[in-house]
Amino acid sequence: MSFIEYPFREGRGWTLILLLFLNFSAITAQDTIPTRQPIDTTAVDTITVDTIVIRAVQSKIRNIPRSVNLTNPIVSFKKTKARTKEFNQFKVPSFWQNENILKINFNEVAFVNWKAGGDNSIAAAGNLKFIKNYKFRYIQWDNDLEFRYGLNAQEGRKVRKTEDLIRLSSTFGYRRDTLSNWYYSVKANFNTQFSNGYKYPDRSTPVSRFMAPGYLFLGAGTSFIPEGKKFNLYISPITQKITYVQDQNLANQGAFGVKKAVFDEEGNIITPGKNVFMEFGFLITNTWQNQIFENVFLDHRVNLYTDYLKRFGNIDVDWELNIKLVVNKYIQTNIGTQLIYDDDVTFDEIQNEDGVIIDSGGPRIQFKQILGVGVAYTF
């Protein structure tokens, strides 16, 4: 019997082989990193095999810092509050921008035993504006509708009108690419008033009425509208201006540029006055809104028009400049000015008691200034 056969007979050989196998497994039990598989560049879909770490023994943490909290997490609803606002659901993005603004301004003066004298007065003016604009890639379409009306009541006299306007404006533009700020544009603009206008204190004869006058501008040109700025410059070399005077008494007088009536020697009307006056000319409009200081906003609008056929170079001007001072979301102060010059709008000749002309009348610069504190609501 040899030396090798002896241990197996006693049962010790199998024990020796088992011990050698366990020692070999312990030596080779370490982190394994598989070899990176070659990528088949000819395949359509490829998967990159990254490093995979397999640990045979999980090491225990020997030193635990004092700041570590080993307690189990507890879910508590004691500090949970009920939702007070409605959940905002996801809405599909729209290319329309809508804004509706209601403003009411007040101005009041009251005196009690005031030695310096004065009359109590109160004034109010309302402004309602609807804005609906569309913009997507090559197309921009701006629309706004505005209503204004104001009254003034003073002690010792009747209520007088201080503000009266209806304005509708629509501009459609198309550009060739999204990099350009220049658009091919067509524009329509209409404005008139609500109620009769008088030359106070005379209330018997109105000097203006609804659709007397009414102005309509129709034209085509180009617009410069830079991205991210509330700036719009419109230039139209072909614009039709139509003036409506639907009150026949005013039309017979030739008010607002229409052809007046033809009278005989006794004052009878032979040919009534025209109700429509048409012009063809050049129009430039510009609107700009900007924040000049904190809570101070500037709103500018100007229209410049000249007629080719009647008096080219004689420019009709309509310029509004408004400054808005915002106190909070609902309270604001408005300072506004408006300057108008139109040679078709003339003033009557004025004579004194002796028949001497003290005012020749004719066209004049019209100017208006408004200061009011009120409330504003956007919806």
C-alpha positions as CSV (number, residue, x, y, z in Angstrom):
1,M,0.0,0.0,0.0
2,S,1.5,3.3,-1.1
3,F,1.6,6.5,0.9
4,I,-1.1,8.2,-1.3
5,E,-3.6,5.4,-0.9
6,Y,-3.3,5.3,2.8
7,P,-5.2,8.6,3.6
8,F,-8.1,7.7,1.3
9,R,-8.6,4.4,3.1
10,E,-8.9,6.2,6.4
11,G,-11.4,8.8,5.0
12,R,-8.9,11.6,5.4
13,G,-8.2,12.1,1.7
14,W,-11.6,13.5,0.9
15,T,-11.3,15.9,3.8
16,L,-8.0,17.2,2.4
17,I,-9.5,17.8,-1.0
18,L,-12.5,19.7,0.4
19,L,-10.1,22.0,2.5
20,L,-8.0,22.7,-0.6
21,F,-11.2,23.6,-2.6
22,L,-12.5,26.0,0.1
23,N,-9.1,27.8,0.4
24,F,-9.0,28.2,-3.4
25,S,-12.5,29.7,-3.5
26,A,-11.7,32.1,-0.7
27,I,-8.6,33.3,-2.6
28,T,-10.5,33.9,-5.8
29,A,-13.6,35.5,-4.1
30,Q,-13.1,39.2,-5.1
31,D,-14.7,41.9,-7.3
32,T,-14.9,40.7,-10.9
33,I,-14.9,42.9,-13.9
34,P,-16.1,41.2,-17.1
35,T,-14.2,41.9,-20.3
36,R,-15.8,44.4,-22.6
37,Q,-17.5,42.7,-25.4
38,P,-16.6,43.9,-28.9
39,I,-19.2,46.0,-30.6
40,D,-20.6,44.8,-33.9
41,T,-20.5,47.9,-36.1
42,T,-22.4,46.1,-38.8
43,A,-25.4,45.5,-36.6
44,V,-28.3,48.0,-36.7
45,D,-29.0,48.1,-32.9
46,T,-25.9,47.9,-30.6
47,I,-25.8,47.5,-26.8
48,T,-22.7,48.7,-24.9
49,V,-21.9,46.5,-21.9
50,D,-20.6,48.6,-19.0
51,T,-18.8,47.6,-15.9
52,I,-20.7,45.2,-13.5
53,V,-19.4,44.9,-9.9
54,I,-20.4,41.8,-7.9
55,R,-19.4,41.6,-4.3
56,A,-19.3,38.3,-2.5
57,V,-19.2,39.7,1.0
58,Q,-21.0,42.9,2.2
59,S,-18.7,44.9,4.5
60,K,-20.2,46.2,7.7
61,I,-19.9,49.8,8.9
62,R,-17.5,49.8,11.8
63,N,-17.6,53.4,12.9
64,I,-21.0,55.1,12.9
65,P,-21.0,58.9,13.2
66,R,-23.0,60.5,16.0
67,S,-25.1,62.6,13.6
68,V,-26.5,59.6,11.9
69,N,-30.1,58.8,12.9
70,L,-30.8,55.1,12.6
71,T,-34.4,55.3,13.6
72,N,-37.1,54.2,11.1
73,P,-38.7,57.1,9.2
74,I,-42.2,58.1,10.3
75,V,-44.8,59.5,7.9
76,S,-46.9,62.3,9.6
77,F,-49.7,64.4,8.2
78,K,-50.0,66.8,11.2
79,K,-48.5,69.7,9.3
80,T,-50.3,69.0,6.1
81,K,-52.8,71.7,5.0
82,A,-55.7,71.5,2.7
83,R,-55.3,72.9,-0.7
84,T,-57.0,76.3,-1.0
85,K,-56.4,77.0,-4.7
86,E,-57.8,75.0,-7.5
87,F,-55.3,72.8,-9.2
88,N,-54.0,74.2,-12.4
89,Q,-54.6,71.6,-15.1
90,F,-52.5,71.4,-18.1
91,K,-53.7,73.5,-21.0
92,V,-52.8,73.2,-24.6
93,P,-50.6,76.2,-25.6
94,S,-52.4,78.8,-27.6
95,F,-51.0,81.2,-30.2
96,W,-53.7,83.8,-29.1
97,Q,-52.9,86.4,-26.5
98,N,-56.0,87.9,-24.8
99,E,-56.1,90.8,-22.4
100,N,-59.2,92.7,-21.2
101,I,-58.7,95.8,-19.1
102,L,-61.3,97.9,-17.2
103,K,-60.2,101.2,-15.7
104,I,-62.3,103.8,-13.7
105,N,-60.7,107.1,-12.7
106,F,-62.1,109.5,-10.2
107,N,-61.4,113.2,-9.4
108,E,-63.3,115.0,-6.6
109,V,-63.1,118.4,-4.9
110,A,-65.3,119.3,-1.9
111,F,-65.4,122.5,0.2
112,V,-67.0,123.2,3.5
113,N,-66.9,126.8,4.8
114,W,-63.9,127.4,2.6
115,K,-63.1,131.2,2.8
116,A,-61.0,131.2,-0.4
117,G,-64.0,130.0,-2.4
118,G,-64.5,127.2,-4.8
119,D,-67.2,124.9,-6.3
120,N,-67.7,121.3,-5.4
121,S,-67.1,119.0,-8.3
122,I,-66.7,115.4,-9.1
123,A,-65.5,113.7,-12.3
124,A,-65.3,110.1,-13.4
125,A,-64.0,108.4,-16.6
126,G,-64.2,104.8,-17.7
127,N,-61.9,103.0,-20.1
128,L,-62.7,99.5,-21.4
129,K,-60.2,97.8,-23.7
130,F,-60.2,94.4,-25.3
131,I,-56.9,93.1,-26.9
132,K,-56.7,89.9,-28.9
133,N,-53.5,89.1,-30.7
134,Y,-52.3,86.1,-32.7
135,K,-48.7,85.2,-33.5
136,F,-47.2,82.1,-35.0
137,R,-44.1,81.8,-37.2
138,Y,-44.8,84.0,-40.2
139,I,-48.2,85.5,-39.2
140,Q,-49.0,88.2,-36.7
141,W,-52.5,89.6,-36.3
142,D,-53.2,92.4,-33.7
143,N,-56.7,93.5,-32.8
144,D,-57.9,95.9,-30.1
145,L,-61.3,97.5,-29.3
146,E,-61.4,100.4,-26.9
147,F,-64.3,102.4,-25.3
148,R,-63.8,105.6,-23.3
149,Y,-66.4,107.8,-21.7
150,G,-66.1,110.5,-19.0
151,L,-68.4,113.0,-17.2
152,N,-67.9,116.0,-15.0
153,A,-70.4,117.4,-12.5
154,Q,-69.8,120.8,-10.9
155,E,-71.9,122.7,-8.4
156,G,-74.1,125.2,-10.2
157,R,-74.0,123.8,-13.7
158,K,-75.1,120.7,-15.6
159,V,-73.1,117.6,-16.2
160,R,-70.6,117.9,-19.0
161,K,-68.8,115.3,-21.1
162,T,-65.0,115.1,-20.8
163,E,-64.2,111.9,-22.7
164,D,-65.9,110.1,-25.6
165,L,-64.3,107.5,-27.9
166,I,-65.0,104.3,-29.8
167,R,-61.9,102.8,-31.5
168,L,-61.4,99.6,-33.4
169,S,-58.0,98.6,-34.9
170,S,-56.9,95.5,-36.7
171,T,-53.5,94.9,-38.4
172,F,-52.6,91.7,-40.2
173,G,-48.9,91.0,-41.0
174,Y,-47.0,88.3,-42.9
175,R,-43.2,87.8,-43.0
176,R,-41.1,85.7,-45.3
177,D,-39.0,84.0,-42.6
178,T,-38.8,83.9,-38.8
179,L,-35.6,85.9,-38.6
180,S,-37.0,89.1,-40.1
181,N,-38.9,91.7,-38.1
182,W,-40.5,93.3,-41.2
183,Y,-44.0,92.2,-42.2
184,Y,-46.1,92.8,-45.2
185,S,-49.2,94.3,-43.5
186,V,-52.8,95.5,-44.1
187,K,-54.5,97.7,-41.6
188,A,-58.0,98.8,-40.8
189,N,-58.7,101.5,-38.2
190,F,-62.1,103.0,-37.2
191,N,-63.1,105.5,-34.6
192,T,-66.1,107.6,-33.6
193,Q,-67.9,108.7,-30.4
194,F,-71.0,107.7,-28.3
195,S,-73.0,110.8,-27.7
196,N,-73.5,114.4,-28.8
197,G,-70.8,116.9,-28.3
198,Y,-71.5,120.6,-27.5
199,K,-69.7,123.8,-27.4
200,Y,-70.5,124.5,-23.7
201,P,-72.5,126.2,-22.3
202,D,-74.6,126.0,-25.5
203,R,-76.5,122.7,-25.4
204,S,-79.0,123.3,-28.2
205,T,-76.8,122.7,-31.2
206,P,-74.5,119.7,-31.2
207,V,-71.1,120.1,-32.9
208,S,-70.5,116.3,-33.1
209,R,-72.6,113.2,-32.8
210,F,-72.3,109.4,-33.2
211,M,-70.8,108.8,-36.7
212,A,-70.4,112.5,-37.2
213,P,-67.6,112.3,-37.5
214,G,-66.6,108.7,-38.0
215,Y,-63.1,107.9,-39.5
216,L,-62.2,104.7,-41.4
217,F,-58.6,104.0,-42.6
218,L,-57.9,101.1,-45.0
219,G,-54.5,100.5,-46.4
220,A,-51.5,98.2,-47.1
221,G,-47.8,98.6,-46.4
222,T,-45.1,97.2,-44.1
223,S,-44.7,96.9,-40.4
224,F,-41.6,96.7,-38.2
225,I,-42.3,94.6,-35.1
226,P,-39.2,93.5,-33.2
227,E,-39.3,90.3,-31.1
228,G,-39.9,90.7,-27.4
229,K,-40.8,94.4,-27.5
230,K,-44.1,96.1,-27.5
231,F,-43.2,98.2,-30.5
232,N,-45.0,98.5,-33.8
233,L,-44.2,100.8,-36.7
234,Y,-46.6,100.7,-39.7
235,I,-45.8,102.5,-43.0
236,S,-48.5,102.6,-45.7
237,P,-48.0,104.5,-49.0
238,I,-51.5,103.5,-50.1
239,T,-54.2,104.3,-47.5
240,Q,-57.8,105.3,-48.0
241,K,-59.3,107.6,-45.4
242,I,-63.1,107.9,-45.3
243,T,-64.8,110.5,-43.2
244,Y,-68.5,109.9,-42.3
245,V,-70.8,112.7,-41.2
246,Q,-74.2,111.1,-40.8
247,D,-75.9,114.1,-39.2
248,Q,-77.4,116.1,-42.1
249,N,-77.3,119.4,-40.3
250,L,-73.5,119.1,-39.8
251,A,-73.1,117.8,-43.3
252,N,-74.9,120.8,-44.7
253,Q,-72.5,123.0,-42.8
254,G,-69.5,121.2,-44.4
255,A,-68.3,119.9,-41.0
256,F,-65.2,117.7,-40.9
257,G,-64.3,118.2,-44.5
258,V,-67.4,117.0,-46.3
259,K,-68.8,119.0,-49.2
260,K,-71.3,121.5,-47.7
261,A,-74.8,122.1,-49.0
262,V,-75.7,124.7,-51.7
263,F,-78.2,127.4,-50.5
264,D,-80.2,129.9,-52.5
265,E,-80.5,133.6,-51.6
266,E,-83.3,132.9,-49.1
267,G,-81.3,130.2,-47.3
268,N,-83.1,127.2,-48.7
269,I,-81.1,124.1,-49.5
270,I,-80.7,123.4,-53.2
271,T,-78.2,120.6,-52.9
272,P,-77.8,118.9,-49.5
273,G,-74.4,118.4,-48.1
274,K,-72.4,115.2,-48.6
275,N,-72.2,112.6,-45.8
276,V,-69.0,111.0,-46.9
277,F,-65.6,112.5,-47.7
278,M,-62.9,110.3,-49.2
279,E,-59.1,110.9,-49.3
280,F,-56.2,108.8,-50.6
281,G,-52.8,109.3,-49.0
282,F,-49.8,108.2,-47.0
283,L,-50.1,106.9,-43.4
284,I,-47.6,106.2,-40.6
285,T,-48.6,104.8,-37.3
286,N,-46.5,103.9,-34.3
287,T,-47.4,102.3,-30.9
288,W,-44.9,101.6,-28.1
289,Q,-45.3,100.4,-24.6
290,N,-42.3,100.3,-22.2
291,Q,-41.5,100.3,-18.5
292,I,-39.3,103.4,-17.9
293,F,-39.0,103.1,-14.1
294,E,-40.1,100.7,-11.4
295,N,-43.9,100.7,-11.5
296,V,-43.9,103.4,-14.1
297,F,-45.1,102.5,-17.6
298,L,-45.2,104.6,-20.8
299,D,-47.9,104.1,-23.5
300,H,-47.4,106.0,-26.8
301,R,-49.5,106.1,-30.0
302,V,-49.3,108.4,-33.0
303,N,-51.0,108.6,-36.4
304,L,-49.6,110.8,-39.2
305,Y,-51.5,111.1,-42.4
306,T,-51.2,113.2,-45.5
307,D,-53.4,113.3,-48.6
308,Y,-52.0,113.0,-52.1
309,L,-54.8,114.7,-54.0
310,K,-55.9,117.6,-51.8
311,R,-52.9,119.1,-50.0
312,F,-49.9,116.8,-50.0
313,G,-47.5,117.6,-47.2
314,N,-50.2,118.9,-44.9
315,I,-50.1,116.3,-42.1
316,D,-53.0,115.3,-39.9
317,V,-51.7,114.4,-36.4
318,D,-53.2,112.3,-33.7
319,W,-50.8,111.7,-30.8
320,E,-51.5,110.2,-27.4
321,L,-49.0,109.8,-24.6
322,N,-50.0,108.1,-21.4
323,I,-48.0,107.5,-18.2
324,K,-49.2,104.9,-15.8
325,L,-48.0,104.8,-12.2
326,V,-48.9,101.4,-10.6
327,V,-49.6,101.5,-6.8
328,N,-50.7,97.8,-6.6
329,K,-52.6,95.3,-8.6
330,Y,-55.8,97.3,-8.6
331,I,-54.9,100.9,-7.9
332,Q,-53.0,103.1,-10.3
333,T,-52.6,106.7,-11.4
334,N,-52.9,107.8,-15.0
335,I,-51.4,110.9,-16.6
336,G,-52.5,111.3,-20.3
337,T,-52.2,113.9,-23.1
338,Q,-53.6,113.9,-26.6
339,L,-52.8,116.3,-29.4
340,I,-54.8,116.5,-32.6
341,Y,-54.4,118.6,-35.7
342,D,-56.7,118.1,-38.8
343,D,-57.2,120.9,-41.3
344,D,-60.6,119.5,-42.1
345,V,-61.8,120.2,-38.6
346,T,-62.4,123.9,-38.4
347,F,-63.7,126.3,-35.8
348,D,-66.5,128.9,-36.3
349,E,-65.8,132.5,-36.8
350,I,-66.6,134.6,-33.7
351,Q,-67.9,138.2,-33.8
352,N,-68.5,140.7,-31.0
353,E,-71.7,142.7,-30.5
354,D,-70.6,145.3,-33.0
355,G,-70.1,142.7,-35.8
356,V,-66.3,142.9,-35.6
357,I,-64.5,139.6,-36.2
358,I,-62.5,138.8,-33.1
359,D,-61.7,135.2,-34.1
360,S,-61.4,134.1,-37.7
361,G,-61.8,130.4,-36.8
362,G,-60.3,127.8,-39.1
363,P,-58.2,124.7,-38.2
364,R,-56.4,124.7,-34.9
365,I,-54.3,122.4,-32.7
366,Q,-56.4,120.6,-30.2
367,F,-54.9,119.5,-26.9
368,K,-56.3,117.5,-24.0
369,Q,-54.7,116.6,-20.6
370,I,-56.1,114.1,-18.1
371,L,-54.9,113.2,-14.6
372,G,-56.8,110.6,-12.6
373,V,-56.5,108.1,-9.8
374,G,-58.6,105.0,-10.0
375,V,-58.9,101.3,-10.1
376,A,-58.0,98.9,-12.8
377,Y,-59.0,95.3,-13.3
378,T,-57.6,92.9,-15.8
379,F,-59.7,89.8,-16.8
